[in-house]
Amino acid sequence: MFTNKTIVVPFPPTEWRGTNGFSFIPFDVLRSKGLKVGVSADVIGRVANYFDVQDFRNTGELKSKYINLQLINLDGLQLDATLWGQFSLNFENYMKVLDDDASVILLIHFGVTKLHQDKLSVSTDCKNTNVLIDTDHPQIIEFRQRLTQIHSSEDSICSLAPSLSISSAHDPNSFFKKAQYVGLDRLNPSMEGIYIIHATINTILPDDTWYYIACKKCNKSAKRVIPNCDLTLDVDQLLNLERKCYGCINKPDVIVRFKVPIRVENQTGTTSFTVFESVVKKFVTQSAYELMKALSEDDDYPEELELLLQKTLLFKIDVSVYNKERGIRNYTVKDPTDDPTCFELYENFKADQQVVFKDVEIEESSEKLTSVGNCASNASGSQTVDLSHDTFFSPPLKKIKQEGIKSPPSVKSSTTKVFIRIDLFL
């Protein structure tokens, strides 16, 4: 019913309108945050990736369960979605009995847009929401037919694999949010923070294991209760060993997950990264368990992991407290992307942070000066700046950002202007 207070707004663009009242929102509209938070949205896509069902607790009390997953549309764009309550359990049970290579089509009707960490996604957190999984509904049948046509025309399912874009719900600018630039030659464990690195993967490090046994609930490593060095154990025997999760503090259900050590390089140097499950699955279709089952004793790692090699990407990495306290020079990859828009933004991001040289005016005086370079005392006890060599000083990065560079205090006397070359970001 319309009243004098009713506000009419244009309906957001849709991919197609179904015969049963569906209005599907294009993924590119969602990824550019073309909808407001908390509005209704219908979406449909192929399930590209999903995680384990998690408990949602409030003040220690279990409130609900949920599962995070990622959908891909017919254009290969990716969207994050969350199924809550019984929807999450229904999805988990369905996937348990399904073949690993099956294509699952999922439709969310009357979903709700949510914003988390600057990403717009679709959630079932609404009483009117309905979720259809691989049913004979006309919209799912039509989507699968169109999907099959694309596969047939390209003779490969690879065209619909994730494009390693940050998430479809991302504004590309958010990839750089709260991150800093640094060259690989200057990256070190003491530099706690988030950094963006443009580099190429050139090696999978054979001396480190490429997997770990994880707790299904929290994804943290599940350690053996009794140490066992028997290297002849197969993957099922490894999973059956008694373990403890120090994240959940209990006896966990366990799973094999990826933890692949890689070597990257660019024009500034080389270093080591670690890529975990969510990153590796963007390259490799098989699970870590499947690859372990098929691995030969003579191989250091599955050859499928070589799909990572020679990929030139933007890496968002985390130099953590763990790196800092233990001096570990292997850094965790939080998010990689080969999104062309991000590569364009990276050049400006790098230029903005890499302010290399600034002229600072310094005054010489017979009175004492505080120098940033090499100093020599004269007979009167005053100091002068020795400019016979390039003089550099590296003030803390955070201080530079917050306070800027202040010139030394001026002295009322005869002065000579000199300039010192200062590298602001090393």
Residue, then its C-alpha position, 0 to 999 in steps of 0.5 A: m500500500f502506498t502512502n504519502k511517506t512511501i519512497v519509490v526507488p529504481f530497482p537494482p539491475t538484474e541478470w534475468r527475472g524468473t517466472n516464479g518471482f526471482s530477480f537475480i542480482p548480477f555479481d558485478v553489481l554486488r562486487s562493486k557494492g552497488l546495493k545497500v547493506g540489508v536489502s533483499a537479493d536473489v543469487i544463483g551460481r555454481v559452488a566453487n568452494y566451501f568451508d566447514v560448518q562453524d558454531f556461532r556463540n554469544t557469551g559462550e552460548l551456542k546461538s546458531k551454526y553457519i557455513n561460508l561458501q563461494l559461488i561462481n556465475l556464468d561470467g566466472l565472477q565469484l561471490d561470498a555467501t553464508l548459509w545459517g542454521q538448518f540451511s548450513l546443515n542441509f548443505e553440509n549433508y548434501m555435499k558429504v554424499l556427492d562426488d568431488d567433481a560434481s557441479v553443484i548449483l545453489l540458489i538463494h531466494f530472498g537473501v540479505t546483503k551483508l558487509h564484512q571486512d569491506k566485502l559485500s556478500v549474501s546471507t540467509d539471515c532472514k525469515n523469508t529466505n529459501v535455499l535450493i540446492d540442485t533441485d529441478h526448479p526451472q531456474i536451476i535447470e536453466f542455469r545448468q543448461r547454460l553452464t553446460q553450453i559454456h563448457s561445451s563451447e570452450d571444451s573445458i571447465c577451466s573458463l569458470a574457475p576463479s580468476l584469482s580476483i580478490s573476492s567478487a564482493h570486493d571493491p578493488n581499492s579495499f585490497f590495498k586498505k591498511a597495507q604498505y609497500v615494501g621491496l623484497d630486499r627490505l622485508n624482514p620479520s621485525m616489520e609487523g603489519i600488512y604488505i602488498i608484494h608484486a612477485t612471481i612464484n618460482t619454486i615450491l620449497p621441497d624441504d618443508t611439508w606442503y600439508y598439515i593435519a587441521c582441526k575441522k572446527c577452527n582450522k588450526s593444527a591438530k598436534r599428536v598427543i604422543p609423538n610418532c616419527d614413523l614415516t611409513l604411515d599413510v594418510d588415513q593412519l595419520l588422521n587416526l592418530e590421537r590428536k589435540c587441538y590447542g585452539c579448541i582445547n579438545k579432541p578434534d575431528v581432523i582433516v588434511r589441509f594445504k600449507v604450501p611453502i613457496r619462493v617468490e621473486n621480483q626485481t628487488g629480491t626473493t623471499s619465502f611465503t606460505v599459502f594455505e588452503s583457501v589460496v591453493k584451492k584457487f589453483v588446484t581442484q583436488s583436495a589435499y587428502e586426495l593428493m596425499k593418497a596418490l603421492s609417490e614415496d619418491d616425490d617431495y610434493p604432488e605435481e599438481l602444485e606446480l600449477l602455482l609456478q610462474k604465476t605473477l600476482l599481487f600478494k597481500i602478506d601478513v608479517s605477524v607477531y610470530n614472525k617478529e618474536r621468532g625471526i621467521r622469514n617466511y610470511t603468510v599470504k592472506d590474499p593473492t590477486d591477478d585482477p587487472t584493476c588491482f595491478e593498475l591501482y598498485e602502480n599508484f599505491k606504490a608511487d604514493q608510498q615510495v616517496v624517496f627523496k625530500d630536500v630538507e633545509i638545514e642551517e649551519s651555525s657557530e652554535k651547536l646543531t643536531s645533525v642527521g649525518n656524520c658530524a665533526s667538532n670544531a675548535s669552538g665545540s660546535q658541530t657541522v654536517d659532513l656532506s662528503h658522503d650521501t647522508f641518509f636517515s630512516p625515521p620510523l615509518k609510522k612517525i613519518k605518516q603521522e607527523g611528517i618531516k620537521s626541519p631542525p630548529s632555526v638559529k638566528s645567525s649567519t646561515t648557509k643552506v645545504f641539502i641532505r638526501i633523505d630516503l623516507f621509505l626504505 
